[in-house]
Amino acid sequence: DVMVELAESGMTMLCVTHEMGFAKTVADSVIFMDGGDINETNKPEEFFNNPQHERTQLFLSQILQH
């Protein structure tokens, strides 16, 4: 809740998380990494609704169903 409030207040933050709901709520930009490589960078709406990379698509299909 505190981090959401800080984000809403305009504070710049860099967060590393596996909590996709949190990322979707507060992120201005999402960077998806796998195996130490950046696979995809996009705005949250595009990242979650239209992932471009096959690995991102697989990850989101597994995470967002649970």
C-alpha positions as CSV (number, residue, x, y, z in Angstrom):
1,D,0.0,0.0,0.0
2,V,2.8,2.4,0.8
3,M,4.5,1.8,-2.5
4,V,1.3,2.3,-4.4
5,E,0.8,5.6,-2.5
6,L,4.3,6.7,-3.3
7,A,3.8,5.9,-7.0
8,E,0.5,7.7,-7.1
9,S,2.2,10.8,-5.5
10,G,4.6,10.9,-8.4
11,M,7.7,9.5,-6.8
12,T,10.2,7.9,-9.2
13,M,10.9,4.3,-8.2
14,L,12.7,1.3,-9.7
15,C,11.1,-1.9,-8.4
16,V,12.0,-5.5,-9.1
17,T,8.9,-7.7,-8.6
18,H,7.2,-10.9,-9.6
19,E,3.9,-9.4,-8.4
20,M,2.3,-8.6,-11.8
21,G,-0.8,-7.1,-10.4
22,F,1.3,-4.5,-8.5
23,A,3.4,-3.8,-11.6
24,K,0.3,-3.4,-13.8
25,T,-1.2,-0.9,-11.3
26,V,1.8,1.3,-10.6
27,A,4.3,1.0,-13.5
28,D,4.9,3.6,-16.2
29,S,7.2,1.1,-17.9
30,V,7.7,-2.6,-17.6
31,I,11.0,-4.4,-18.3
32,F,10.8,-8.2,-18.5
33,M,14.1,-10.1,-17.9
34,D,14.8,-13.8,-18.3
35,G,18.1,-15.4,-17.7
36,G,19.8,-12.1,-17.2
37,D,18.7,-10.7,-20.5
38,I,16.1,-8.0,-21.2
39,N,13.5,-9.7,-23.4
40,E,10.9,-6.9,-23.6
41,T,10.4,-3.3,-22.6
42,N,7.0,-1.7,-23.0
43,K,4.2,0.4,-21.4
44,P,2.1,-1.7,-19.0
45,E,-1.0,-1.7,-21.2
46,E,1.0,-3.1,-24.2
47,F,3.1,-5.4,-22.1
48,F,0.1,-7.1,-20.4
49,N,-2.3,-7.0,-23.4
50,N,0.0,-7.5,-26.3
51,P,3.3,-9.0,-25.3
52,Q,5.7,-9.2,-28.2
53,H,8.3,-11.8,-27.1
54,E,7.5,-15.5,-27.0
55,R,9.0,-15.9,-23.5
56,T,6.9,-12.9,-22.2
57,Q,3.8,-14.5,-23.6
58,L,4.6,-17.8,-21.9
59,F,5.3,-16.1,-18.6
60,L,2.2,-14.0,-18.6
61,S,0.0,-17.0,-19.6
62,Q,1.3,-19.0,-16.6
63,I,1.2,-16.1,-14.1
64,L,-2.0,-14.4,-14.9
65,Q,-4.1,-17.6,-14.9
66,H,-3.4,-18.1,-11.1
